[in-house]
Amino acid sequence: MTYTFRFKPEIEAHIIDQAKVKETDIMKYLARLIITAFMAAMFGGLAGCAPANYTKGMKHYKPDDAAAAVRDLKPLAEQGNPEAQFNLSSLYYQGVGVPQDYREAVQWMRKAAEQGHLFAQVTLGSLYVEGLHNVIEKDPSQALMWFILAAGQGDMEAMELRDAIAERMTPTQIAEAQRLAREFKPQNIHTKSLQAFKALGEQGDAVAQFKVGLIYYFGQGIPRDYLESLNWFKKAARKGHLLAQYNAGYMHEKGEGTPQDYVEAAKYYRQAAERGNQMSQYNLGYMYEKGLGVNRDEVQALMWYSLAAIQGETKAKAARDRVTVWMTPAQIDEAQRRAREFKTVGR
């Protein structure tokens, strides 16, 4: 019988959960926002060349609860979310929910722009046109660079701004802006994270090793590489990282980054199952039920199913009820006894 894994891997579930949290927080916050035009004075120096209805990149928020808005945005901005960085910059610029701080505003706007945020790039270019309160000096080459980058994303109004400012610049200034644009490299948050986590992982940090494995598994900012992913998960697993043990088991079971190997899969599942991971307990139970990588043993199967079911795993509950149909009362009693006496490793 072909073994079919019936769960999404913990790696995927973990990433999706993180993304949902971020998206939920942002959408919850955005729902309370009133979007208005950013300070028109920022385009004072481009009067006559910027479209009259141009508000992209200059939007800001006036939330009903400014302090809550900042609390919602700041952790997301610090995690590298460019939309949150852009919005937080606007609040600092206005002094809404926080003391007005142009330097802080520019810092967050630049972080968003460097990640390729279109409106942040246009806004930053606009600031370089006029300068900003001893924080940004007028610099037409910097302004044109940011307009070139934004225009490169296909924004028609950014193209108009690019062309309008270029008409006022010298050939030398234009050449400098073009050079800066050519050399610009977007700061992908995953690429930066990979470098940081790798450095920690090389020093033996299991959490960092696990996160490097995730980045390689999903190809976040880099080509997907299952072999590298599995290698990092194994490093973290050897350090006792629970989810890394599960993920290593899953990848061996699926043949991702390695030839399919049920024996190795069962080994890693067991490590996580003995420490209480309910999905590993369910998977190990299934492997005992079907004899995959281990000798077929219905008592062991029922024990692991029961342990996972106690933790609320619904599929384990169904599996537990299924196998008891053909098991003898003595086998069921023995499995239940083992489950009662089971002690999670490390507790």
C-alpha positions in Angstrom: 0.0 0.0 0.0 1.3 3.4 -0.9 2.0 5.7 2.0 0.3 9.0 1.6 1.1 11.7 4.0 -2.1 13.5 5.1 -0.8 16.6 6.7 0.8 19.8 5.4 4.3 20.0 6.8 4.9 22.0 10.0 7.2 24.2 8.0 4.4 25.3 5.7 1.9 25.6 8.5 4.3 27.7 10.5 5.0 30.1 7.7 1.4 30.4 6.8 0.4 31.1 10.3 3.1 33.9 10.6 1.9 35.4 7.4 -1.7 35.3 8.5 -0.9 37.1 11.7 0.9 39.9 9.9 -1.8 40.2 7.2 -4.5 40.2 9.8 -2.8 42.9 11.9 -2.3 45.1 8.9 -5.9 44.6 7.5 -7.4 45.2 11.0 -5.4 48.4 11.2 -6.1 49.6 7.7 -9.8 49.1 8.2 -9.7 51.9 10.8 -7.7 54.3 8.7 -8.8 57.4 6.9 -6.6 58.0 3.8 -5.9 61.6 2.8 -3.4 63.4 0.7 0.1 63.7 2.0 1.5 67.2 2.6 1.2 69.0 -0.7 4.2 71.1 0.2 6.4 68.2 -0.5 5.8 68.8 -4.2 6.2 72.5 -4.0 9.3 72.4 -6.0 7.6 70.4 -8.7 4.6 72.7 -9.1 3.5 72.6 -12.7 5.2 69.3 -13.5 3.4 67.0 -11.1 -0.1 65.9 -12.0 -2.6 67.9 -9.9 -4.4 64.7 -8.7 -1.1 63.0 -7.8 -1.5 61.4 -4.3 0.3 58.1 -4.8 3.3 57.9 -2.4 2.0 60.8 -0.4 -0.9 59.1 1.4 -0.9 59.1 5.1 -3.3 58.1 7.9 -5.3 59.8 10.5 -6.5 56.9 12.5 -9.2 57.2 15.2 -6.8 55.8 17.7 -3.3 57.0 16.8 -1.5 55.3 19.6 -3.0 52.0 18.7 -2.1 52.6 15.1 1.6 53.0 16.0 1.4 49.9 18.3 0.1 47.9 15.3 2.5 49.2 12.8 5.8 49.4 14.6 6.4 45.7 15.3 5.5 44.9 11.7 7.8 47.6 10.4 10.6 46.3 12.6 10.0 42.9 11.1 10.6 44.4 7.6 7.1 44.8 6.3 7.5 47.7 3.7 3.8 48.7 3.9 4.0 49.1 7.6 7.3 51.0 7.3 5.7 53.4 4.8 2.7 54.0 7.0 4.7 54.5 10.1 6.9 57.0 8.3 3.8 59.0 7.5 2.7 59.1 11.2 6.2 60.3 12.3 6.1 62.9 9.6 2.8 64.3 10.9 3.4 63.7 14.6 0.3 61.6 14.8 0.4 59.0 17.6 4.1 59.8 18.1 6.1 63.0 18.6 6.8 64.6 15.2 10.2 63.3 14.1 11.3 64.0 10.5 14.5 62.0 11.0 12.5 58.9 12.1 10.0 59.5 9.2 12.8 59.5 6.7 14.4 56.4 8.2 11.2 54.3 7.8 10.5 55.8 4.4 13.9 54.8 3.2 13.6 51.3 4.5 10.4 50.8 2.6 11.9 52.4 -0.6 14.9 50.2 -0.4 12.6 47.2 -0.4 11.0 48.4 -3.6 7.9 50.0 -2.2 6.6 52.2 -5.1 5.0 55.0 -3.2 7.9 55.2 -0.7 10.3 55.6 -3.6 8.3 58.4 -5.1 7.9 60.1 -1.7 11.6 59.8 -1.0 12.4 61.3 -4.5 10.0 64.2 -3.7 11.9 64.9 -0.4 15.2 65.1 -2.3 13.6 67.6 -4.6 13.0 70.1 -1.8 15.0 68.9 1.1 13.6 68.4 4.6 14.4 70.3 7.7 18.1 69.6 8.0 17.3 65.9 7.6 17.6 65.6 3.8 19.5 68.0 1.7 18.3 68.9 -1.8 19.9 66.4 -4.2 18.4 66.3 -7.7 20.5 63.2 -8.6 19.1 61.3 -5.6 15.6 62.5 -6.5 15.9 61.4 -10.1 17.2 58.0 -9.0 14.2 57.3 -6.9 11.8 58.5 -9.7 13.7 56.3 -12.1 13.2 53.2 -9.9 9.6 54.0 -9.3 9.0 54.6 -13.0 10.7 51.3 -13.7 7.8 49.6 -11.9 5.4 50.9 -14.5 3.9 53.8 -12.6 2.9 56.5 -15.2 2.9 59.4 -12.8 6.4 58.5 -11.5 7.4 58.6 -15.2 6.1 62.1 -15.5 7.9 63.2 -12.4 11.1 61.6 -13.7 10.9 63.4 -17.0 9.9 66.7 -15.4 12.9 66.9 -13.0 15.3 65.6 -15.6 14.5 68.7 -17.7 16.0 70.9 -15.0 19.1 68.9 -14.4 22.6 69.0 -16.0 23.9 66.0 -18.0 26.3 65.3 -15.2 23.6 65.2 -12.6 21.5 62.9 -14.8 24.4 60.6 -15.4 25.0 60.3 -11.7 21.3 59.5 -11.1 21.4 56.8 -13.8 24.5 55.3 -12.2 22.9 55.2 -8.8 19.8 53.6 -10.3 21.8 50.9 -12.0 23.7 50.1 -8.9 20.6 50.0 -6.7 19.9 46.6 -5.2 16.6 46.1 -3.4 17.0 45.0 0.2 14.9 41.9 0.3 14.0 41.2 3.9 14.4 37.4 3.4 17.9 37.8 1.9 19.0 40.0 4.8 17.4 37.5 7.2 19.2 34.6 5.6 22.6 36.3 6.1 21.9 37.1 9.7 20.4 33.6 10.5 23.3 31.9 8.7 25.8 33.7 10.8 24.1 32.7 14.0 23.5 29.2 12.7 27.2 28.7 12.0 27.7 29.5 15.7 25.4 26.6 16.7 22.1 28.6 17.3 19.4 26.0 16.7 16.6 28.5 16.2 18.6 30.3 13.5 19.4 27.0 11.8 15.7 26.2 11.7 14.9 29.5 10.2 17.6 29.1 7.5 16.0 25.8 6.7 12.6 27.5 6.3 14.0 30.1 3.9 15.7 27.5 1.7 12.6 25.3 1.8 10.2 28.0 0.5 12.8 29.8 -1.6 12.2 33.2 0.1 14.3 35.7 -1.8 16.5 32.9 -3.1 16.0 29.8 -5.3 14.3 27.0 -3.4 16.9 24.4 -2.4 15.6 21.3 -0.6 19.0 19.8 0.0 20.2 23.0 1.8 17.0 23.1 3.7 17.3 19.6 4.9 20.9 20.1 5.9 20.0 23.0 8.1 16.9 21.3 9.6 19.2 18.4 10.5 21.6 20.7 12.2 18.8 22.2 14.3 17.3 18.7 14.9 20.6 17.5 16.4 20.4 20.5 18.7 17.0 19.3 19.8 14.8 21.8 17.9 11.4 20.2 17.9 10.0 21.5 14.6 13.3 20.9 12.9 13.0 17.2 13.9 9.5 17.1 12.5 10.6 18.8 9.3 13.5 16.5 8.8 11.2 13.5 9.2 8.7 15.0 6.7 11.4 15.7 4.1 12.8 12.1 4.4 9.3 10.7 4.1 8.5 12.8 1.0 12.0 12.4 -0.6 12.7 16.2 -0.6 16.4 17.0 -0.8 17.1 13.3 -0.3 16.0 9.9 -1.6 12.8 8.8 0.1 13.7 7.0 3.3 11.0 5.8 5.7 13.6 4.6 8.3 15.1 8.1 8.6 11.6 9.6 8.5 10.5 7.4 11.4 13.7 8.3 13.3 13.1 12.0 13.2 9.4 11.7 13.8 10.1 9.6 16.9 12.5 12.3 18.2 9.7 14.9 17.9 6.9 12.6 19.0 8.7 11.6 22.2 8.9 15.4 23.0 5.1 15.8 22.5 4.7 17.0 18.9 1.3 15.8 18.1 1.7 15.7 14.3 4.8 13.6 14.7 2.9 11.3 17.1 0.2 10.9 14.5 2.7 10.2 11.6 4.7 7.8 13.7 1.4 6.0 14.6 0.6 5.7 10.9 4.1 4.3 10.1 3.6 1.7 12.8 0.1 0.8 11.5 1.4 0.4 7.9 4.9 -0.9 8.7 6.8 2.0 7.0 10.3 2.3 8.2 9.4 0.3 11.3 8.0 -3.2 12.0 4.3 -3.2 11.8 2.9 -2.9 15.3 -0.7 -2.1 16.0 -0.2 -1.6 19.7 2.5 1.0 19.0 0.2 2.6 16.4 -2.7 2.9 18.8 -0.5 4.3 21.5 0.9 7.1 19.3 -2.6 7.8 17.8 -4.0 8.0 21.3 -1.3 10.5 22.5 -1.9 12.7 19.5 -5.7 12.5 20.0 -5.3 13.6 23.6 -3.8 16.8 22.3 -6.8 17.4 20.0 -5.5 16.1 16.7 -8.7 15.2 15.0 -7.2 12.9 12.4 -5.5 11.0 15.2 -8.9 10.5 16.9 -10.3 9.0 13.7 -7.3 6.8 13.2 -7.4 5.7 16.9 -11.1 4.6 16.5 -10.3 2.9 13.2 -7.5 0.6 14.3 -9.4 -0.5 17.4 -12.0 -2.2 15.2 -9.7 -5.1 14.4 -7.5 -5.1 17.5 -8.0 -7.6 20.4 -9.1 -6.3 23.8 -5.7 -7.3 25.1 -3.9 -5.2 22.5 -6.1 -2.2 23.1 -5.5 -2.4 26.9 -1.8 -2.6 26.3 -1.8 0.4 24.0 -3.8 2.4 26.5 -1.5 1.4 29.3 1.5 2.6 27.4 -0.2 5.9 26.5 -1.1 6.5 30.2 2.5 5.8 31.3 4.1 7.8 28.5 6.2 10.6 29.8 7.3 13.4 27.4 11.0 13.5 27.0 12.5 16.7 28.6 9.6 17.2 31.0 
